[in-house]
Amino acid sequence: MGWGVRTMQDLPLGAFVCQYFGEQISGAEAAQREEDTYYFVVDAQVNWVDEWCLDGRFYGNIGRFLNHSCQPNLTAVQVATGHAVPGVAFFTTRDVQAGEELGFDYGDRFWEVKGRRRRWVCQCASPRCRYASPSPTAAAGEPGGPAPLRGFALKSKRSTPLLRKALRPGRPGRPRDAYRP
């Protein structure tokens, strides 16, 4: 487990929590760097760039300390900031009680790469944990697998009906309200 982040107050379903900040680099540059602990991959497909990576290693915000959870209470949503620069914001997927740890699902790609390279296992302690043992690829020692780009993969297309309802127009906490200039 990493540092972890806990909320100091109750948060309703659909509440904006924070944005993930870090150095914006291309997917190609990210693949060249040795340290990938704080990567967050953003599938931008905006203008000239197909994939961005936010590297929170040297600078960032509290978002880089959010841990993985197989039963997450946050979801990552792709947002555009400034001049259509891709970014990531976190919103609650259910009501969250004060003192509860905040977490999101890092995704299969993260665990496939980390399990194969470093034999990382999930420590979320959830009864529904999907990554409590190294990946089959790691156990078998087989090379290959997904692309070399590492880090958290944005899963913005996956949301729940409750989250979509909470983020619909006219409700507090919808993404556009959080980013109006």
Backbone as JSON Lines, residues from 0, in Angstrom:
{"i":0,"aa":"M","n":[0.84,-1.17,0.0],"ca":[0.0,0.0,0.0],"c":[0.89,1.24,0.0]}
{"i":1,"aa":"G","n":[0.36,2.26,-0.62],"ca":[1.07,3.54,-0.64],"c":[0.66,4.4,0.54]}
{"i":2,"aa":"W","n":[0.81,5.68,0.38],"ca":[0.51,6.63,1.46],"c":[-0.96,6.58,1.86]}
{"i":3,"aa":"G","n":[-1.85,6.7,0.89],"ca":[-3.28,6.68,1.17],"c":[-3.83,8.05,1.49]}
{"i":4,"aa":"V","n":[-5.1,8.23,1.2],"ca":[-5.81,9.5,1.44],"c":[-7.15,9.16,2.08]}
{"i":5,"aa":"R","n":[-7.47,9.86,3.14],"ca":[-8.76,9.69,3.81],"c":[-9.52,11.01,3.78]}
{"i":6,"aa":"T","n":[-10.83,10.92,3.68],"ca":[-11.65,12.13,3.68],"c":[-11.91,12.56,5.13]}
{"i":7,"aa":"M","n":[-11.94,13.87,5.33],"ca":[-12.19,14.42,6.67],"c":[-13.67,14.74,6.87]}
{"i":8,"aa":"Q","n":[-14.46,14.62,5.81],"ca":[-15.89,14.91,5.91],"c":[-16.65,13.93,5.03]}
{"i":9,"aa":"D","n":[-17.94,13.81,5.28],"ca":[-18.78,12.96,4.44],"c":[-18.82,13.54,3.03]}
{"i":10,"aa":"L","n":[-18.78,12.66,2.04],"ca":[-18.86,13.07,0.64],"c":[-20.04,12.38,-0.02]}
{"i":11,"aa":"P","n":[-20.89,13.13,-0.72],"ca":[-22.03,12.5,-1.39],"c":[-21.61,11.84,-2.71]}
{"i":12,"aa":"L","n":[-22.44,10.99,-3.21],"ca":[-22.24,10.38,-4.53],"c":[-22.04,11.47,-5.58]}
{"i":13,"aa":"G","n":[-21.01,11.33,-6.41],"ca":[-20.76,12.28,-7.49],"c":[-19.96,13.5,-7.1]}
{"i":14,"aa":"A","n":[-19.46,13.57,-5.87],"ca":[-18.7,14.73,-5.41],"c":[-17.31,14.76,-6.06]}
{"i":15,"aa":"F","n":[-16.89,15.96,-6.47],"ca":[-15.53,16.15,-6.97],"c":[-14.58,16.04,-5.78]}
{"i":16,"aa":"V","n":[-13.49,15.26,-5.95],"ca":[-12.52,15.08,-4.87],"c":[-11.24,15.85,-5.16]}
{"i":17,"aa":"C","n":[-10.63,15.58,-6.3],"ca":[-9.4,16.29,-6.68],"c":[-9.08,15.98,-8.14]}
{"i":18,"aa":"Q","n":[-8.12,16.7,-8.66],"ca":[-7.59,16.43,-9.99],"c":[-6.22,15.82,-9.81]}
{"i":19,"aa":"Y","n":[-5.8,14.97,-10.74],"ca":[-4.47,14.38,-10.7],"c":[-3.53,15.32,-11.43]}
{"i":20,"aa":"F","n":[-2.52,15.83,-10.73],"ca":[-1.55,16.73,-11.35],"c":[-0.21,16.03,-11.49]}
{"i":21,"aa":"G","n":[0.53,16.42,-12.5],"ca":[1.86,15.91,-12.72],"c":[2.42,16.48,-14.0]}
{"i":22,"aa":"E","n":[3.67,16.18,-14.27],"ca":[4.31,16.62,-15.51],"c":[3.63,15.93,-16.68]}
{"i":23,"aa":"Q","n":[3.24,16.68,-17.69],"ca":[2.6,16.09,-18.87],"c":[3.67,15.69,-19.87]}
{"i":24,"aa":"I","n":[3.72,14.41,-20.17],"ca":[4.71,13.89,-21.11],"c":[4.0,12.98,-22.11]}
{"i":25,"aa":"S","n":[4.65,12.76,-23.23],"ca":[4.08,11.89,-24.26],"c":[4.22,10.43,-23.83]}
{"i":26,"aa":"G","n":[3.44,9.57,-24.45],"ca":[3.55,8.15,-24.18],"c":[4.93,7.61,-24.51]}
{"i":27,"aa":"A","n":[5.54,8.13,-25.58],"ca":[6.88,7.69,-25.97],"c":[7.91,8.07,-24.91]}
{"i":28,"aa":"E","n":[7.81,9.3,-24.39],"ca":[8.75,9.72,-23.35],"c":[8.54,8.92,-22.07]}
{"i":29,"aa":"A","n":[7.31,8.62,-21.74],"ca":[7.01,7.84,-20.54],"c":[7.65,6.45,-20.62]}
{"i":30,"aa":"A","n":[7.62,5.85,-21.8],"ca":[8.2,4.51,-21.99],"c":[9.71,4.52,-21.8]}
{"i":31,"aa":"Q","n":[10.36,5.68,-22.0],"ca":[11.81,5.78,-21.87],"c":[12.27,5.97,-20.42]}
{"i":32,"aa":"R","n":[11.4,6.46,-19.57],"ca":[11.79,6.76,-18.19],"c":[11.84,5.48,-17.36]}
{"i":33,"aa":"E","n":[12.79,5.45,-16.42],"ca":[12.97,4.28,-15.56],"c":[11.87,4.17,-14.51]}
{"i":34,"aa":"E","n":[11.61,5.24,-13.78],"ca":[10.67,5.22,-12.66],"c":[9.26,5.51,-13.14]}
{"i":35,"aa":"D","n":[8.33,4.61,-12.85],"ca":[6.96,4.76,-13.34],"c":[5.91,4.72,-12.23]}
{"i":36,"aa":"T","n":[6.32,4.91,-11.0],"ca":[5.42,4.76,-9.86],"c":[4.22,5.68,-9.9]}
{"i":37,"aa":"Y","n":[4.4,6.93,-10.35],"ca":[3.31,7.9,-10.31],"c":[2.76,8.25,-11.68]}
{"i":38,"aa":"Y","n":[2.84,7.33,-12.64],"ca":[2.3,7.58,-13.98],"c":[0.77,7.45,-13.97]}
{"i":39,"aa":"F","n":[0.14,8.28,-14.76],"ca":[-1.29,8.14,-15.02],"c":[-1.46,8.35,-16.51]}
{"i":40,"aa":"V","n":[-1.87,7.31,-17.23],"ca":[-1.99,7.36,-18.68],"c":[-3.35,7.94,-19.05]}
{"i":41,"aa":"V","n":[-3.33,8.95,-19.93],"ca":[-4.55,9.59,-20.4],"c":[-4.64,9.39,-21.9]}
{"i":42,"aa":"D","n":[-5.67,8.7,-22.35],"ca":[-5.9,8.48,-23.77],"c":[-6.55,9.73,-24.34]}
{"i":43,"aa":"A","n":[-5.73,10.66,-24.78],"ca":[-6.22,11.99,-25.13],"c":[-6.95,12.04,-26.46]}
{"i":44,"aa":"Q","n":[-6.31,11.6,-27.51],"ca":[-6.84,11.71,-28.87],"c":[-7.39,13.12,-29.13]}
{"i":45,"aa":"V","n":[-6.65,14.11,-28.66],"ca":[-6.99,15.51,-28.86],"c":[-5.92,16.12,-29.76]}
{"i":46,"aa":"N","n":[-6.34,16.72,-30.84],"ca":[-5.42,17.39,-31.77],"c":[-4.3,16.47,-32.23]}
{"i":47,"aa":"W","n":[-3.08,16.74,-31.81],"ca":[-1.91,16.06,-32.35],"c":[-1.43,14.9,-31.49]}
{"i":48,"aa":"V","n":[-1.99,14.68,-30.34],"ca":[-1.47,13.69,-29.41],"c":[-2.47,12.56,-29.21]}
{"i":49,"aa":"D","n":[-2.0,11.32,-29.28],"ca":[-2.87,10.16,-29.07],"c":[-2.88,9.72,-27.61]}
{"i":50,"aa":"E","n":[-1.77,9.91,-26.91],"ca":[-1.71,9.44,-25.53],"c":[-0.79,10.36,-24.72]}
{"i":51,"aa":"W","n":[-1.28,10.83,-23.6],"ca":[-0.5,11.62,-22.66],"c":[-0.25,10.78,-21.43]}
{"i":52,"aa":"C","n":[0.78,11.13,-20.73],"ca":[1.03,10.51,-19.44],"c":[1.29,11.63,-18.45]}
{"i":53,"aa":"L","n":[0.62,11.59,-17.33],"ca":[0.88,12.53,-16.25],"c":[1.83,11.84,-15.28]}
{"i":54,"aa":"D","n":[3.0,12.43,-15.07],"ca":[4.01,11.86,-14.18],"c":[4.05,12.7,-12.91]}
{"i":55,"aa":"G","n":[3.51,12.17,-11.83],"ca":[3.45,12.88,-10.57],"c":[4.64,12.63,-9.67]}
{"i":56,"aa":"R","n":[5.73,12.1,-10.2],"ca":[6.87,11.74,-9.37],"c":[7.51,12.93,-8.67]}
{"i":57,"aa":"F","n":[7.82,13.99,-9.42],"ca":[8.54,15.12,-8.84],"c":[7.63,16.24,-8.37]}
{"i":58,"aa":"Y","n":[6.48,16.38,-8.99],"ca":[5.51,17.34,-8.49],"c":[4.12,16.85,-8.84]}
{"i":59,"aa":"G","n":[3.21,17.2,-7.98],"ca":[1.84,16.76,-8.17],"c":[1.01,17.28,-7.01]}
{"i":60,"aa":"N","n":[-0.04,16.58,-6.7],"ca":[-0.89,16.96,-5.58],"c":[-1.32,15.71,-4.83]}
{"i":61,"aa":"I","n":[-2.32,15.84,-4.01],"ca":[-2.77,14.72,-3.18],"c":[-3.26,13.55,-4.02]}
{"i":62,"aa":"G","n":[-3.65,13.8,-5.26],"ca":[-4.13,12.74,-6.14],"c":[-3.13,11.61,-6.34]}
{"i":63,"aa":"R","n":[-1.84,11.92,-6.26],"ca":[-0.84,10.87,-6.47],"c":[-0.74,9.9,-5.29]}
{"i":64,"aa":"F","n":[-1.39,10.23,-4.19],"ca":[-1.35,9.36,-3.02],"c":[-2.59,8.5,-2.86]}
{"i":65,"aa":"L","n":[-3.5,8.55,-3.83],"ca":[-4.69,7.7,-3.79],"c":[-4.29,6.25,-4.06]}
{"i":66,"aa":"N","n":[-4.72,5.35,-3.22],"ca":[-4.4,3.93,-3.38],"c":[-5.42,3.23,-4.28]}
{"i":67,"aa":"H","n":[-5.02,2.04,-4.71],"ca":[-5.92,1.17,-5.48],"c":[-6.93,0.53,-4.53]}
{"i":68,"aa":"S","n":[-8.11,0.27,-5.05],"ca":[-9.11,-0.52,-4.33],"c":[-9.88,-1.36,-5.34]}
{"i":69,"aa":"C","n":[-10.08,-2.62,-5.02],"ca":[-10.9,-3.47,-5.87],"c":[-12.38,-3.18,-5.67]}
{"i":70,"aa":"Q","n":[-12.73,-2.45,-4.62],"ca":[-14.09,-1.95,-4.38],"c":[-13.96,-0.43,-4.22]}
{"i":71,"aa":"P","n":[-13.69,0.27,-5.32],"ca":[-13.37,1.7,-5.23],"c":[-14.56,2.57,-4.85]}
{"i":72,"aa":"N","n":[-14.24,3.69,-4.22],"ca":[-15.26,4.69,-3.94],"c":[-15.04,5.95,-4.79]}
{"i":73,"aa":"L","n":[-14.04,5.89,-5.68],"ca":[-13.76,6.97,-6.62],"c":[-13.7,6.42,-8.03]}
{"i":74,"aa":"T","n":[-13.95,7.29,-8.99],"ca":[-13.72,6.95,-10.39],"c":[-12.93,8.09,-11.02]}
{"i":75,"aa":"A","n":[-12.08,7.75,-11.97],"ca":[-11.28,8.74,-12.69],"c":[-12.05,9.15,-13.94]}
{"i":76,"aa":"V","n":[-12.17,10.45,-14.14],"ca":[-12.89,10.99,-15.29],"c":[-11.95,11.88,-16.08]}
{"i":77,"aa":"Q","n":[-11.86,11.64,-17.38],"ca":[-11.01,12.48,-18.21],"c":[-11.66,13.85,-18.38]}
{"i":78,"aa":"V","n":[-10.88,14.9,-18.17],"ca":[-11.36,16.27,-18.32],"c":[-10.37,17.04,-19.19]}
{"i":79,"aa":"A","n":[-10.83,18.13,-19.77],"ca":[-9.95,19.01,-20.54],"c":[-9.78,20.3,-19.76]}
{"i":80,"aa":"T","n":[-8.54,20.69,-19.56],"ca":[-8.25,21.92,-18.84],"c":[-7.5,22.87,-19.77]}
{"i":81,"aa":"G","n":[-7.61,24.14,-19.53],"ca":[-6.89,25.11,-20.34],"c":[-7.27,25.0,-21.8]}
{"i":82,"aa":"H","n":[-6.29,24.83,-22.63],"ca":[-6.47,24.75,-24.08],"c":[-6.64,23.3,-24.51]}
{"i":83,"aa":"A","n":[-7.66,22.65,-24.0],"ca":[-7.97,21.25,-24.32],"c":[-6.85,20.3,-23.94]}
{"i":84,"aa":"V","n":[-6.09,20.66,-22.9],"ca":[-5.05,19.77,-22.4],"c":[-5.74,18.69,-21.57]}
{"i":85,"aa":"P","n":[-5.49,17.42,-21.87],"ca":[-6.18,16.36,-21.14],"c":[-5.74,16.28,-19.69]}
{"i":86,"aa":"G","n":[-6.67,15.98,-18.84],"ca":[-6.38,15.81,-17.43],"c":[-7.29,14.76,-16.84]}
{"i":87,"aa":"V","n":[-7.14,14.52,-15.54],"ca":[-7.92,13.5,-14.86],"c":[-8.47,14.09,-13.56]}
{"i":88,"aa":"A","n":[-9.75,13.87,-13.31],"ca":[-10.38,14.31,-12.06],"c":[-11.04,13.1,-11.41]}
{"i":89,"aa":"F","n":[-11.1,13.12,-10.09],"ca":[-11.7,12.01,-9.34],"c":[-13.03,12.45,-8.73]}
{"i":90,"aa":"F","n":[-14.03,11.57,-8.87],"ca":[-15.36,11.79,-8.32],"c":[-15.78,10.56,-7.54]}
{"i":91,"aa":"T","n":[-16.59,10.76,-6.52],"ca":[-17.07,9.64,-5.71],"c":[-18.1,8.82,-6.48]}
{"i":92,"aa":"T","n":[-18.07,7.52,-6.28],"ca":[-19.01,6.61,-6.94],"c":[-20.13,6.17,-6.01]}
{"i":93,"aa":"R","n":[-20.05,6.62,-4.77],"ca":[-21.08,6.33,-3.76],"c":[-20.89,7.33,-2.63]}
{"i":94,"aa":"D","n":[-21.8,7.34,-1.67],"ca":[-21.61,8.17,-0.48],"c":[-20.4,7.64,0.28]}
{"i":95,"aa":"V","n":[-19.52,8.55,0.72],"ca":[-18.3,8.17,1.43],"c":[-18.34,8.82,2.81]}
{"i":96,"aa":"Q","n":[-18.08,8.03,3.83],"ca":[-18.12,8.51,5.21],"c":[-16.8,9.18,5.61]}
{"i":97,"aa":"A","n":[-16.87,10.16,6.5],"ca":[-15.68,10.82,7.03],"c":[-14.75,9.77,7.62]}
{"i":98,"aa":"G","n":[-13.45,9.89,7.34],"ca":[-12.46,8.96,7.84],"c":[-12.19,7.77,6.94]}
{"i":99,"aa":"E","n":[-13.02,7.57,5.94],"ca":[-12.87,6.44,5.02],"c":[-11.74,6.72,4.02]}
{"i":100,"aa":"E","n":[-10.96,5.68,3.72],"ca":[-9.89,5.85,2.73],"c":[-10.51,5.96,1.34]}
{"i":101,"aa":"L","n":[-9.95,6.86,0.54],"ca":[-10.38,7.06,-0.84],"c":[-9.52,6.21,-1.75]}
{"i":102,"aa":"G","n":[-10.13,5.54,-2.72],"ca":[-9.37,4.71,-3.64],"c":[-10.1,4.52,-4.94]}
{"i":103,"aa":"F","n":[-9.34,4.19,-5.97],"ca":[-9.91,3.91,-7.28],"c":[-9.25,2.68,-7.85]}
{"i":104,"aa":"D","n":[-9.86,2.1,-8.86],"ca":[-9.36,0.88,-9.5],"c":[-8.26,1.25,-10.49]}
{"i":105,"aa":"Y","n":[-7.03,0.83,-10.21],"ca":[-5.92,1.14,-11.11],"c":[-6.08,0.47,-12.47]}
{"i":106,"aa":"G","n":[-6.81,-0.61,-12.53],"ca":[-7.09,-1.27,-13.8],"c":[-6.21,-2.48,-14.08]}
{"i":107,"aa":"D","n":[-6.7,-3.33,-14.98],"ca":[-6.0,-4.57,-15.33],"c":[-4.61,-4.32,-15.9]}
{"i":108,"aa":"R","n":[-4.46,-3.29,-16.71],"ca":[-3.17,-3.02,-17.35],"c":[-2.09,-2.75,-16.3]}
{"i":109,"aa":"F","n":[-2.41,-1.96,-15.29],"ca":[-1.47,-1.67,-14.21],"c":[-1.01,-2.96,-13.54]}
{"i":110,"aa":"W","n":[-1.96,-3.82,-13.15],"ca":[-1.6,-5.03,-12.42],"c":[-0.9,-6.05,-13.3]}
{"i":111,"aa":"E","n":[-1.22,-6.09,-14.57],"ca":[-0.51,-7.0,-15.48],"c":[0.96,-6.61,-15.55]}
{"i":112,"aa":"V","n":[1.23,-5.33,-15.71],"ca":[2.62,-4.86,-15.84],"c":[3.36,-4.99,-14.51]}
{"i":113,"aa":"K","n":[2.78,-4.51,-13.43],"ca":[3.45,-4.56,-12.12],"c":[3.61,-5.99,-11.64]}
{"i":114,"aa":"G","n":[2.62,-6.83,-11.86],"ca":[2.72,-8.22,-11.44],"c":[3.79,-8.97,-12.2]}
{"i":115,"aa":"R","n":[3.94,-8.65,-13.49],"ca":[4.93,-9.33,-14.31],"c":[6.33,-8.85,-13.98]}
{"i":116,"aa":"R","n":[6.51,-7.55,-13.84],"ca":[7.85,-6.99,-13.64],"c":[8.35,-7.12,-12.21]}
{"i":117,"aa":"R","n":[7.47,-6.81,-11.26],"ca":[7.93,-6.71,-9.88],"c":[7.19,-7.66,-8.94]}
{"i":118,"aa":"R","n":[6.3,-8.47,-9.51],"ca":[5.5,-9.39,-8.71],"c":[4.72,-8.67,-7.61]}
{"i":119,"aa":"W","n":[4.23,-7.49,-7.93],"ca":[3.38,-6.75,-7.0],"c":[2.06,-7.49,-6.85]}
{"i":120,"aa":"V","n":[1.5,-7.43,-5.67],"ca":[0.16,-7.95,-5.44],"c":[-0.67,-6.86,-4.76]}
{"i":121,"aa":"C","n":[-1.95,-6.94,-4.94],"ca":[-2.87,-5.97,-4.36],"c":[-2.94,-6.17,-2.85]}
{"i":122,"aa":"Q","n":[-2.99,-5.07,-2.12],"ca":[-3.11,-5.12,-0.66],"c":[-4.36,-4.39,-0.19]}
{"i":123,"aa":"C","n":[-5.38,-4.34,-1.02],"ca":[-6.59,-3.59,-0.66],"c":[-7.41,-4.28,0.43]}
{"i":124,"aa":"A","n":[-7.2,-5.56,0.65],"ca":[-7.89,-6.34,1.68],"c":[-9.4,-6.44,1.45]}
{"i":125,"aa":"S","n":[-9.84,-6.17,0.26],"ca":[-11.26,-6.28,-0.07],"c":[-11.65,-7.75,-0.2]}
{"i":126,"aa":"P","n":[-12.84,-8.12,0.24],"ca":[-13.28,-9.5,0.03],"c":[-13.44,-9.84,-1.45]}
{"i":127,"aa":"R","n":[-13.54,-8.82,-2.29],"ca":[-13.65,-9.02,-3.74],"c":[-12.34,-8.72,-4.47]}
{"i":128,"aa":"C","n":[-11.22,-8.81,-3.78],"ca":[-9.92,-8.48,-4.38],"c":[-9.65,-9.36,-5.61]}
{"i":129,"aa":"R","n":[-9.25,-8.71,-6.69],"ca":[-8.99,-9.41,-7.96],"c":[-7.5,-9.61,-8.22]}
{"i":130,"aa":"Y","n":[-6.64,-8.97,-7.42],"ca":[-5.21,-9.0,-7.72],"c":[-4.38,-9.4,-6.5]}
{"i":131,"aa":"A","n":[-4.88,-10.3,-5.67],"ca":[-4.18,-10.69,-4.44],"c":[-2.98,-11.58,-4.71]}
{"i":132,"aa":"S","n":[-2.85,-12.1,-5.9],"ca":[-1.68,-12.9,-6.25],"c":[-1.11,-12.37,-7.56]}
{"i":133,"aa":"P","n":[0.19,-12.63,-7.81],"ca":[0.78,-12.15,-9.06],"c":[0.02,-12.67,-10.27]}
{"i":134,"aa":"S","n":[0.1,-11.93,-11.36],"ca":[-0.6,-12.33,-12.58],"c":[-0.09,-13.68,-13.07]}
{"i":135,"aa":"P","n":[-0.9,-14.43,-13.82],"ca":[-0.45,-15.71,-14.37],"c":[0.81,-15.54,-15.21]}
{"i":136,"aa":"T","n":[0.92,-14.42,-15.91],"ca":[2.12,-14.17,-16.71],"c":[3.33,-14.08,-15.81]}
{"i":137,"aa":"A","n":[3.2,-13.41,-14.66],"ca":[4.31,-13.26,-13.74],"c":[4.68,-14.62,-13.15]}
{"i":138,"aa":"A","n":[3.67,-15.41,-12.77],"ca":[3.94,-16.7,-12.16],"c":[4.65,-17.63,-13.13]}
{"i":139,"aa":"A","n":[4.26,-17.58,-14.37],"ca":[4.87,-18.45,-15.37],"c":[6.19,-17.89,-15.87]}
{"i":140,"aa":"G","n":[6.45,-16.61,-15.58],"ca":[7.69,-15.98,-16.04],"c":[7.71,-15.73,-17.52]}
{"i":141,"aa":"E","n":[6.56,-15.64,-18.14],"ca":[6.5,-15.45,-19.58],"c":[6.74,-14.0,-19.95]}
{"i":142,"aa":"P","n":[7.58,-13.76,-20.95],"ca":[7.75,-12.39,-21.44],"c":[6.54,-11.98,-22.27]}
{"i":143,"aa":"G","n":[6.51,-10.73,-22.62],"ca":[5.42,-10.24,-23.47],"c":[4.35,-9.58,-22.65]}
{"i":144,"aa":"G","n":[3.2,-9.41,-23.22],"ca":[2.11,-8.76,-22.52],"c":[1.76,-7.44,-23.16]}
{"i":145,"aa":"P","n":[1.17,-6.54,-22.39],"ca":[0.72,-5.27,-22.95],"c":[1.87,-4.35,-23.32]}
{"i":146,"aa":"A","n":[1.52,-3.24,-23.93],"ca":[2.5,-2.24,-24.35],"c":[3.38,-1.82,-23.17]}
{"i":147,"aa":"P","n":[4.6,-1.32,-23.43],"ca":[5.52,-0.99,-22.36],"c":[5.11,0.22,-21.53]}
{"i":148,"aa":"L","n":[4.13,0.99,-21.95],"ca":[3.72,2.15,-21.17],"c":[3.12,1.69,-19.86]}
{"i":149,"aa":"R","n":[3.57,2.31,-18.78],"ca":[3.19,1.84,-17.45],"c":[2.35,2.87,-16.74]}
{"i":150,"aa":"G","n":[1.85,2.52,-15.57],"ca":[1.12,3.46,-14.74],"c":[-0.36,3.18,-14.72]}
{"i":151,"aa":"F","n":[-1.12,4.12,-14.19],"ca":[-2.56,3.97,-14.08],"c":[-3.18,4.24,-15.44]}
{"i":152,"aa":"A","n":[-4.11,3.41,-15.85],"ca":[-4.81,3.64,-17.11],"c":[-6.19,4.21,-16.81]}
{"i":153,"aa":"L","n":[-6.53,5.27,-17.48],"ca":[-7.82,5.91,-17.27],"c":[-8.94,5.0,-17.75]}
{"i":154,"aa":"K","n":[-9.95,4.86,-16.93],"ca":[-11.09,4.02,-17.26],"c":[-12.34,4.88,-17.33]}
{"i":155,"aa":"S","n":[-12.29,5.95,-18.09],"ca":[-13.38,6.92,-18.09],"c":[-14.66,6.4,-18.73]}
{"i":156,"aa":"K","n":[-14.57,5.39,-19.56],"ca":[-15.77,4.88,-20.22],"c":[-16.59,4.0,-19.29]}
{"i":157,"aa":"R","n":[-15.99,3.59,-18.18],"ca":[-16.69,2.71,-17.25],"c":[-17.28,3.54,-16.12]}
{"i":158,"aa":"S","n":[-18.58,3.55,-16.02],"ca":[-19.22,4.25,-14.92],"c":[-20.49,3.5,-14.54]}
{"i":159,"aa":"T","n":[-21.01,3.84,-13.41],"ca":[-22.22,3.18,-12.94],"c":[-23.43,4.04,-13.24]}
{"i":160,"aa":"P","n":[-24.62,3.45,-13.31],"ca":[-25.82,4.26,-13.52],"c":[-26.0,5.31,-12.42]}
{"i":161,"aa":"L","n":[-25.66,4.96,-11.17],"ca":[-25.79,5.93,-10.08],"c":[-24.86,7.12,-10.28]}
{"i":162,"aa":"L","n":[-23.62,6.86,-10.74],"ca":[-22.69,7.96,-10.97],"c":[-23.18,8.83,-12.12]}
{"i":163,"aa":"R","n":[-23.65,8.22,-13.2],"ca":[-24.17,9.01,-14.32],"c":[-25.33,9.89,-13.87]}
{"i":164,"aa":"K","n":[-26.19,9.34,-13.02],"ca":[-27.32,10.12,-12.5],"c":[-26.82,11.27,-11.64]}
{"i":165,"aa":"A","n":[-25.83,11.01,-10.8],"ca":[-25.31,12.05,-9.91],"c":[-24.61,13.17,-10.68]}
{"i":166,"aa":"L","n":[-24.04,12.85,-11.82],"ca":[-23.29,13.85,-12.59],"c":[-24.11,14.5,-13.69]}
{"i":167,"aa":"R","n":[-25.4,14.2,-13.76],"ca":[-26.22,14.79,-14.81],"c":[-26.4,16.29,-14.56]}
{"i":168,"aa":"P","n":[-26.74,17.05,-15.58],"ca":[-26.92,18.5,-15.42],"c":[-27.92,18.82,-14.31]}
{"i":169,"aa":"G","n":[-27.63,19.89,-13.6],"ca":[-28.52,20.35,-12.55],"c":[-28.21,19.79,-11.17]}
{"i":170,"aa":"R","n":[-27.21,18.9,-11.09],"ca":[-26.83,18.34,-9.79],"c":[-25.47,18.89,-9.37]}
{"i":171,"aa":"P","n":[-25.25,19.17,-8.09],"ca":[-23.93,19.62,-7.64],"c":[-22.9,18.52,-7.89]}
{"i":172,"aa":"G","n":[-21.69,18.92,-8.18],"ca":[-20.59,17.97,-8.34],"c":[-20.38,17.46,-9.73]}
{"i":173,"aa":"R","n":[-21.16,17.89,-10.71],"ca":[-20.93,17.38,-12.05],"c":[-19.61,17.95,-12.58]}
{"i":174,"aa":"P","n":[-18.89,17.21,-13.42],"ca":[-17.55,17.6,-13.84],"c":[-17.45,19.0,-14.44]}
{"i":175,"aa":"R","n":[-18.4,19.39,-15.27],"ca":[-18.27,20.7,-15.91],"c":[-18.29,21.84,-14.91]}
{"i":176,"aa":"D","n":[-19.05,21.71,-13.83],"ca":[-19.09,22.76,-12.81],"c":[-17.73,22.94,-12.15]}
{"i":177,"aa":"A","n":[-17.0,21.85,-12.0],"ca":[-15.72,21.92,-11.31],"c":[-14.65,22.62,-12.14]}
{"i":178,"aa":"Y","n":[-14.85,22.74,-13.45],"ca":[-13.79,23.26,-14.31],"c":[-14.19,24.5,-15.09]}
{"i":179,"aa":"R","n":[-15.26,25.14,-14.7],"ca":[-15.63,26.38,-15.38],"c":[-14.66,27.48,-14.99]}
{"i":180,"aa":"P","n":[-14.19,28.28,-15.97],"ca":[-13.24,29.36,-15.64],"c":[-13.91,30.47,-14.85]}
